[in-house]
Structure formats: structure tokens, C-alpha cells
Amino acid sequence: MNLTELQSEIPKISQALPRLKKLLESYEKVIILGNGGSNSIASHIAEDYTKVLNKKAISFSDGARLTCYINDYGFEHCYSKFIEHFGDKNTLIILISSSGESPNILSAAVYCKHHNIPFVTLSGFKPTNTLNSFPSLLSYHVPSEDYGVTENAHQIFLHSIL
């Protein structure tokens, strides 16, 4: 996907924004989780949702806590344990994985599904990726196998609500 293709995402983003806005208004707290660049997006968006939307929004980007959770619970379960410890019944979870195949994000989606915790998914690459197949409240998929394009589209999508 090139810049022209990224521009073609704008109508798709615009169409999904009212649903995202309604979801954010429906929950007191938001937990946003992602890996690598997606973790940076999660951290940035959590700060903006708190500052601009006055929403209790958190990410899991504290290096000390993250490495503690990875050590104690394993990489695959670090995010599901974070949800267990910090999520409550009025929490919306936003899960971000560019490939849609990140084991810790998939484990978090399984945890949410099994515990009836509402969640939203953002993924890219193949439309048949595992994360995109979960029955979430809202799924935003970027049809690109380029990390930069996918991550930028995810950030634009999440930031556009502001």
C-alpha cells in the first residue's frame, strides 16, 4: 500500500469513527495494548484520550512492569494478566497488532472473549489474520503488509476521534 492507498483508508476511517466514539462514551475506562510501534501508539493515544476526552485511559508501556509481567507470566500472557489486574466491568479494551498474529495480543483477545470483556481490534496485513477473526465490538483492518502504513493508519484511526 502506498500513499494513495493510505488515502483510500480515509472513507473507511470516517465510517468507523462514530462507532468508536459511541464505544468510548459507553465505558469509564479504556485499556489500549500493542507491541513495539503499536505499544507507542497505545501509549500516545491513552494520554490523549485522558487529556482530551477526560477518559480513564491506560496503556501498558512501563518497561519495568512489562518486563516483570513477561518474566512472571510469560510473553504470551503478559497482556491478558494486565487486563485481569487492571480491567474492571466498565472497561473497554483496544488491542493493536499490525500483523494480527502477535501471540500476546491474541492471548488478550482470548481472555477478553472468555471473560465477556468488551474489546476492539486493530490489525493489518492479511484480512484473514487471527485477530481480525475475533468477534469484537469493532474491528478495523488495514489492507497493507507494510508496518509503517499499517501503524500510521491505526494511529490516524484512533487519533481521529479527538
C-alpha positions in Angstrom: 0.0 0.0 0.0 1.4 3.4 -1.0 0.3 6.9 0.0 -2.6 6.8 -2.5 -3.8 3.5 -0.9 -3.4 5.0 2.6 -5.6 7.9 1.4 -8.2 5.3 0.3 -8.5 4.4 4.0 -9.9 7.8 4.9 -13.5 6.9 4.0 -13.2 3.6 5.9 -11.9 5.5 8.9 -14.6 8.1 8.7 -17.3 5.4 8.5 -16.0 3.6 11.7 -15.4 6.8 13.8 -19.0 7.2 15.0 -18.9 3.6 16.3 -15.6 4.1 18.1 -16.9 7.4 19.6 -20.0 5.7 20.9 -18.0 2.8 22.4 -15.6 5.2 24.1 -18.6 7.1 25.6 -20.1 3.9 26.8 -17.2 2.9 29.1 -15.5 4.6 32.0 -12.0 3.2 31.4 -10.1 2.2 28.3 -7.0 -0.1 28.2 -5.0 0.1 25.0 -2.5 -2.6 24.2 0.0 -3.2 21.4 3.6 -4.4 20.7 6.6 -2.3 19.5 5.4 0.6 17.4 1.8 -0.3 18.3 2.7 0.0 22.0 4.0 3.5 21.3 0.7 4.3 19.6 -1.2 2.8 22.6 0.7 5.0 25.0 0.2 8.1 22.9 -3.5 7.6 22.4 -4.1 6.7 26.1 -2.5 10.0 27.1 -4.6 11.9 24.5 -7.9 10.2 25.5 -7.3 11.1 29.1 -6.3 14.7 28.4 -8.8 15.5 25.6 -11.7 13.1 26.3 -11.3 13.1 30.1 -11.3 9.3 29.9 -9.6 6.9 32.2 -7.2 5.5 29.6 -4.1 3.5 30.2 -1.6 1.5 28.2 1.0 -1.0 29.3 4.2 0.7 28.3 6.1 0.9 31.7 9.2 -1.0 30.9 9.8 -2.3 34.5 6.2 -3.5 34.9 6.2 -5.0 31.4 9.4 -7.0 31.9 8.1 -8.1 35.3 4.9 -9.4 33.7 6.8 -11.1 30.9 9.1 -12.7 33.5 6.3 -13.8 35.8 3.6 -14.8 33.4 5.4 -15.3 30.1 5.4 -13.1 27.0 2.2 -14.7 25.6 0.2 -13.9 28.7 1.6 -10.5 29.9 -1.3 -8.5 28.4 -4.1 -10.9 29.5 -2.7 -10.6 33.1 -2.6 -6.9 32.8 -6.3 -6.9 31.8 -7.0 -9.2 34.7 -5.3 -6.9 37.1 -6.4 -3.5 35.8 -9.6 -4.1 33.9 -13.0 -3.9 35.6 -16.5 -4.4 34.4 -16.8 -1.0 32.8 -13.5 -1.2 30.8 -13.2 -1.3 27.0 -10.0 -3.0 25.7 -8.4 -1.9 22.5 -6.0 -4.5 21.0 -3.5 -3.5 18.3 -1.4 -5.9 16.2 -0.1 -4.8 12.8 0.1 -8.5 11.6 -2.9 -9.6 13.6 -0.7 -12.6 14.8 1.1 -11.2 17.9 0.8 -14.1 20.5 0.3 -11.8 23.5 -2.4 -9.7 21.8 -4.2 -12.9 20.7 -4.0 -14.2 24.2 -5.5 -11.0 25.4 -8.3 -11.3 22.9 -9.0 -14.9 24.1 -9.0 -13.7 27.7 -11.5 -10.9 26.8 -13.7 -13.3 24.9 -13.8 -15.9 27.7 -14.4 -13.3 30.4 -17.0 -11.3 28.4 -14.8 -8.2 28.4 -15.7 -5.8 25.6 -12.8 -5.2 23.1 -11.9 -3.6 19.8 -9.3 -4.9 17.4 -6.9 -3.1 15.1 -4.9 -5.2 12.7 -3.3 -5.2 9.2 -1.6 -7.5 6.7 -3.9 -10.3 5.6 -7.6 -9.8 6.2 -7.7 -13.5 7.4 -5.3 -12.8 10.3 -6.3 -14.3 13.6 -7.0 -11.1 15.4 -9.3 -9.9 12.7 -11.4 -13.1 13.0 -12.3 -12.5 16.7 -15.9 -11.3 17.4 -15.0 -7.9 18.7 -17.3 -4.8 19.1 -15.4 -3.1 16.3 -12.7 -4.4 14.0 -10.5 -2.0 12.0 -8.3 -3.8 9.4 -5.7 -2.1 7.2 -5.2 -4.0 4.0 -1.4 -3.5 3.9 1.6 -5.7 4.7 3.7 -2.6 5.4 4.3 -2.0 9.1 4.6 1.8 8.6 1.4 2.2 6.6 -0.5 -0.1 9.0 0.7 1.6 12.2 0.1 5.1 10.7 -3.4 4.1 9.7 -4.1 2.7 13.2 -2.8 5.9 14.8 -4.9 8.1 12.4 -8.0 6.0 13.2 -7.5 6.2 17.0 -6.5 9.8 16.9 -9.3 11.0 14.6 -11.8 10.6 17.4 -10.2 13.6 19.0 
